[in-house]
Amino acid sequence: MQVVPLSDHPGAMLRAAQGRRAAADQDRRLAHTDAQAAHRAQVAGARQARDRARAQHRWGAWLRGVFAVWRASARKPASRPVASLPTDEEARFAAGAAGERQVADELGRALDEQWTLFRGYRNYASCLTASPWPSPPRSARS
């Protein structure tokens, strides 16, 4: 059986969903890095204020500085953000792609070379998934 690929719609939708999840993971990692840097700066500032008070023999300010460093050190950001798991949307698209492959494999075993399989045909009238592309006008759907 000959296979003529027209498009890889489920694969394209899966890659788009994976890209969205990867971008969200990257945003979380960057936000965590920023929070860690802010925490380090806050602890360093509290230490400097504490050390300055000690050098100037201001013992009350030094004692407050000791507790300020202790509080700032205790308020560190959460540990590294965990990468998110594949979403239900990704699972749906992966299942759609696997289903298309399975159908093509089964038809390939059952049919001889006289048959042609058009992979990736998309019937707009029966499309169940949300698409970022607009549907064609009604007159184009037959």
C-alpha positions in Angstrom: 0.0 0.0 0.0 1.3 3.4 -0.9 1.1 6.1 1.8 0.7 9.8 0.9 1.2 12.1 3.9 -1.0 15.2 3.6 -0.3 16.6 7.1 0.7 15.6 10.6 -2.1 17.4 12.4 -2.0 15.3 15.6 1.8 15.5 15.7 1.8 19.2 15.2 -0.8 19.7 17.9 1.3 17.5 20.2 4.4 19.4 19.6 2.6 22.7 20.2 1.2 21.4 23.5 4.7 20.2 24.5 6.1 23.5 23.6 3.6 25.3 25.8 4.5 23.1 28.7 8.2 23.5 28.2 7.8 27.3 28.1 5.8 27.2 31.4 8.6 25.0 32.9 11.2 27.5 31.7 9.2 30.4 33.2 9.0 28.6 36.6 12.8 27.9 36.5 13.5 31.6 35.8 11.2 32.8 38.5 12.9 30.4 40.9 16.3 31.6 39.9 15.2 35.2 40.5 13.7 34.3 43.9 17.0 32.7 44.9 19.0 35.8 43.8 16.6 38.1 45.7 17.0 35.9 48.8 20.8 35.9 48.6 20.7 39.7 48.3 18.4 40.1 51.3 20.6 37.9 53.5 23.7 39.7 52.3 22.1 43.1 53.1 21.1 41.9 56.6 24.6 40.6 57.3 26.1 43.9 56.2 23.8 45.9 58.5 24.6 43.5 61.4 28.3 43.8 60.8 28.1 47.6 60.5 26.3 47.8 63.8 28.9 45.6 65.5 31.8 47.7 64.1 30.1 50.8 65.4 29.5 49.1 68.8 25.8 49.6 68.6 24.9 46.4 70.5 21.1 46.8 70.3 21.2 47.2 66.5 23.7 44.3 66.3 21.3 42.0 68.2 18.4 43.0 66.0 20.7 42.4 63.0 21.5 38.9 64.3 17.8 38.1 64.4 17.2 39.7 61.0 19.9 37.5 59.4 18.4 34.5 61.1 14.9 35.3 59.8 16.2 36.1 56.3 18.2 32.9 56.1 15.1 30.9 57.2 12.9 32.3 54.5 14.7 30.8 51.6 12.7 29.9 48.4 11.5 26.4 47.9 13.8 23.8 46.4 14.2 23.5 42.6 11.0 23.5 40.7 9.9 20.1 39.5 9.4 19.7 35.7 5.7 19.3 35.0 4.3 16.0 33.8 2.6 15.6 30.3 -0.8 17.1 30.3 -4.1 15.4 29.4 -4.1 17.4 26.2 -0.7 16.0 25.3 -1.9 12.5 26.1 -5.0 13.0 23.8 -2.8 14.2 20.9 -0.3 11.4 21.4 -3.1 8.9 21.4 -4.5 10.4 18.2 -1.1 10.1 16.5 -0.6 6.6 17.8 -4.1 5.7 16.5 -3.3 7.0 13.0 -0.1 5.0 13.0 -1.9 1.9 14.1 -4.6 2.2 11.4 -1.9 2.8 8.8 0.1 -0.3 9.9 -3.0 -2.5 10.0 -4.2 -1.3 6.5 -0.7 -1.7 5.2 -0.7 -5.4 6.3 -4.2 -6.0 4.9 -4.0 -4.2 1.5 -1.7 -4.7 -1.4 0.2 -2.1 -3.5 -2.9 -1.1 -5.5 -4.2 0.9 -2.6 -3.2 4.4 -1.5 -3.6 5.7 2.0 -3.8 9.5 2.4 -2.5 10.2 5.9 -3.3 13.4 7.6 -6.6 14.2 5.9 -8.5 16.6 8.0 -12.3 16.8 7.7 -13.2 20.2 9.1 -16.9 19.3 9.4 -16.1 16.5 11.9 -13.1 17.9 13.7 -13.4 17.6 17.5 -10.2 19.2 18.6 -9.9 22.9 19.1 -7.7 24.4 16.3 -5.7 27.6 16.2 -6.6 27.9 12.5 -10.0 29.2 11.4 -12.4 26.9 9.8 -13.0 27.3 6.1 -16.2 29.0 5.0 -19.3 26.8 4.8 -19.2 26.9 1.0 -15.8 25.2 1.1 -17.0 22.4 3.3 -18.7 19.7 1.3 
